Structure formats: C-alpha cells, structure tokens
Amino acid sequence: MNQSEDELDTPDTPDLEVSVDDAPSPLDKRRLLGRGVLHVALLLIVAVPALVWTTRPSSPGDPTLAGGIMIDETAPDFTLDLFDGGTFTLSDHLARDSRPVIMNFWASWCVPCREEMPAFDAVARRHPEVLFIGVAVQDIEAAARQFAEAVAVSYPLGLDEDGAIVERYPTLGLPTTWFITSDGVIAAQRVGQLDEDSLESLIEEHLRGR
C-alpha cells in the first residue's frame, strides 16, 4: 500500500520539535556554568577557613598564632571572675604560685568544647603542677553557668563577660587552648578539640623544663 509524501513526513515532525525545544540554549548553558562556579566558590569559602581552623599548628617553627599573637611573647595579663565566686588574675597567679597555665576558651553552644572537657579534667587531675582554667567567651552568663554545672570539671571556670580576655587573646574559633609558661610567656596555642594524649604531649613539649 502506497502512502503519500506528506503522510511519510508527519510522524517525524513532533520528535524534531521536542528535541529542539529540550536542548539547552547557549544562554541556559552559560547560566548553568555560572551556577556551578558559584557553588564551588561558596564551598571553598566555607571549607578553607574550616580546614585552617581545625588544622593550623602553632610551634616555635611557626611563631605567629591565630589572632596575630606571637609565640614567646609575654602573655597579656587579665582578670577573670570565676563561677565559684573567686577571681583569677594571671599576674597574681604567676607571682604567688608560678605554675604554668593551660587556659581553655569554650562556650555553652560549642559542641567540641563539651566533648573535650572530660579529657581536660582527667589531665588536670593527673598534673597538679599545671593550673588549668576555663574561660567562657562569646557566651551569656546563665547558659555558661548551666554548662559549667553539667560538665562539673575540677578546675576553675569563669565568663569573659565583657570580651576583654578574648580581645587580648584573639582566636579563630572554639575551642582554643593557650599554653603559658611559669615565667608568663606564651608557649603554644591550639585551635580545635584536644584529647588526653594531645594534652599530655603538649604539656611535655611546652610546659616542662622551660
């Protein structure tokens, strides 16, 4: 049976029209490419600072700490009102006690801070020759006190209510731990969560025999 020329061409026409309509235009391709570049840029903006925050070392070979403070410079003096009603002043402690200080910055909203505090407490109990002190920064008093009661560590905790301490000891994130020698010199800083082994190693490296 013979078909006319028009009838033979008819079935192909809808398929041809759909394929043309579905194909992305050059403008659409440029928009998709632009979105992809934007997504990659946003990921880098978030990921790179986070990587630096969690992995940046501080040692005598790299003397600049987070916030621009230098290793081996004199630790800035500060006074901290403690949750137990007492007061801690760094210069007074060094003059009277002379024990080196491990100062830990934390906040009630900081999950890694909560996770690392049992390790800090265990090491503090093993090393009475080192004074551990915890400073809540960028926090509100009620939440910080509730957090302190929940973690129930053996070393003193207090709140940097007006931000004066964190202004003198700038940091890139929380938790942050400062190591101050018995002669009042900044020996090291660590940004990020620490475990017992890390703390033991840091005490051995920076707070013994100096």
C-alpha positions in Angstrom: 0.0 0.0 0.0 1.5 3.4 -1.0 1.5 6.4 1.3 1.7 10.0 0.2 4.8 12.0 0.8 3.1 14.2 3.4 2.0 11.1 5.4 5.5 9.8 5.4 6.9 13.0 6.8 4.2 13.6 9.5 5.5 11.2 12.3 9.0 12.8 12.3 7.7 16.3 12.9 6.8 16.1 16.6 10.0 14.4 17.5 12.1 17.0 15.8 10.2 19.8 17.5 10.6 18.2 21.0 14.3 17.7 20.6 14.8 21.3 19.6 12.8 22.7 22.5 14.5 20.4 25.0 18.1 21.3 24.0 19.6 23.9 26.3 20.2 27.2 24.6 23.6 28.9 24.8 22.2 31.3 27.4 21.0 28.4 29.5 24.4 26.7 29.3 26.1 29.9 30.5 23.6 30.2 33.4 24.3 26.6 34.4 28.1 27.1 34.2 27.8 30.3 36.3 25.8 28.4 38.9 28.3 25.7 39.1 31.2 28.2 39.5 29.2 29.9 42.2 28.6 26.7 44.1 32.3 25.8 44.0 33.2 29.2 45.2 30.8 29.0 48.1 32.1 25.6 49.1 35.7 27.0 49.1 34.6 30.0 51.2 33.2 27.6 53.9 35.7 24.8 53.7 39.0 26.6 53.6 38.6 28.6 56.8 37.3 25.5 58.5 40.3 23.5 57.4 42.7 26.2 58.6 40.7 26.5 61.9 41.0 22.8 62.7 44.5 22.0 61.5 46.7 25.1 61.8 49.7 24.2 64.1 51.5 26.5 66.5 55.0 25.8 67.4 58.4 27.7 67.7 58.8 26.9 64.0 55.6 28.8 63.2 55.7 31.8 65.7 52.5 33.5 64.6 49.4 32.2 66.4 45.8 32.7 65.4 44.9 36.3 66.1 48.4 37.5 65.4 49.9 36.8 68.9 53.5 35.5 68.8 55.0 32.5 70.5 57.5 33.5 73.2 55.9 36.9 73.8 54.7 37.9 77.2 51.2 36.6 77.9 48.8 39.6 78.3 47.5 40.0 81.9 43.8 39.5 82.6 41.4 39.1 85.4 38.6 36.5 85.3 35.6 36.4 87.7 35.1 32.7 88.5 31.7 30.9 88.8 32.6 29.9 92.3 32.8 33.5 93.4 36.6 33.9 93.3 38.8 35.9 91.0 41.8 34.8 88.9 44.4 37.3 87.8 47.2 35.9 85.7 50.0 38.2 87.0 49.0 37.5 90.6 49.0 33.7 90.0 52.4 33.8 88.4 53.8 35.9 91.2 52.3 33.7 94.0 52.1 30.3 92.5 54.4 30.2 89.5 52.7 27.1 88.0 52.3 27.2 84.2 48.8 27.8 82.9 46.6 26.0 80.4 43.8 28.3 79.5 40.9 26.8 77.5 38.4 29.0 75.7 34.9 27.5 75.4 31.2 28.3 75.1 28.0 26.7 76.1 26.9 26.4 72.4 30.2 24.8 71.3 29.8 21.0 70.9 33.5 20.2 70.6 34.1 22.2 73.8 31.7 20.0 75.7 33.3 16.8 74.2 36.8 17.8 75.1 36.2 18.9 78.7 36.3 15.4 80.3 39.8 15.0 78.7 40.9 18.3 80.2 39.6 17.4 83.6 41.4 14.0 83.6 44.7 15.5 82.6 44.3 18.4 85.1 43.8 15.8 87.9 47.0 14.0 86.8 49.0 17.2 86.6 48.5 19.4 89.7 51.8 21.1 88.8 49.9 22.8 85.9 47.0 25.2 86.5 44.0 24.6 84.2 41.5 27.3 83.8 38.4 27.5 81.5 37.2 30.8 80.1 33.7 31.0 78.5 33.8 33.5 75.6 31.1 34.9 73.4 28.5 33.5 75.7 25.8 34.5 78.1 26.2 34.0 81.9 23.1 31.8 82.5 24.0 29.4 79.7 27.6 29.3 80.6 26.9 28.6 84.3 24.4 25.8 83.3 27.1 24.3 81.1 29.7 24.5 83.9 27.4 22.7 86.3 26.7 20.0 83.7 30.3 19.3 82.9 31.4 19.6 86.5 35.2 19.8 85.9 37.6 20.1 88.8 39.4 23.2 87.6 38.1 26.8 87.8 35.7 28.2 85.2 34.6 31.7 84.6 33.0 34.0 82.0 34.7 36.7 79.9 31.6 38.8 80.1 32.8 42.0 78.5 35.1 40.3 75.9 38.3 41.8 77.4 40.1 38.5 77.6 39.3 37.3 74.1 40.3 40.7 72.8 43.8 40.2 74.3 43.9 36.6 73.2 42.3 36.7 69.7 41.2 33.3 68.3 39.9 31.9 65.0 37.3 29.6 66.6 36.4 27.4 69.6 37.6 25.6 71.4 41.0 27.3 71.7 43.7 26.4 74.3 46.6 28.6 75.3 49.8 27.3 77.0 51.5 29.8 79.2 54.8 29.0 80.9 55.6 29.6 84.6 57.5 32.8 83.6 54.5 34.2 81.8 55.4 33.5 78.2 53.0 32.1 75.6 54.4 28.8 74.6 51.7 27.5 72.2 48.1 27.7 71.1 45.9 25.0 69.7 42.6 25.7 67.9 40.2 22.8 67.9 39.3 19.9 70.1 42.0 18.1 72.1 42.1 14.7 73.6 44.1 13.4 76.6 47.1 12.2 74.5 47.4 15.6 72.8 47.3 17.5 76.1 49.9 15.2 77.6 52.2 15.7 74.6 51.7 19.5 74.7 52.5 19.7 78.4 55.6 17.6 77.9 56.7 19.7 74.9 55.9 23.2 76.1 55.4 23.4 79.9 58.3 21.3 81.2 61.9 22.3 81.5 61.4 25.9 80.4 
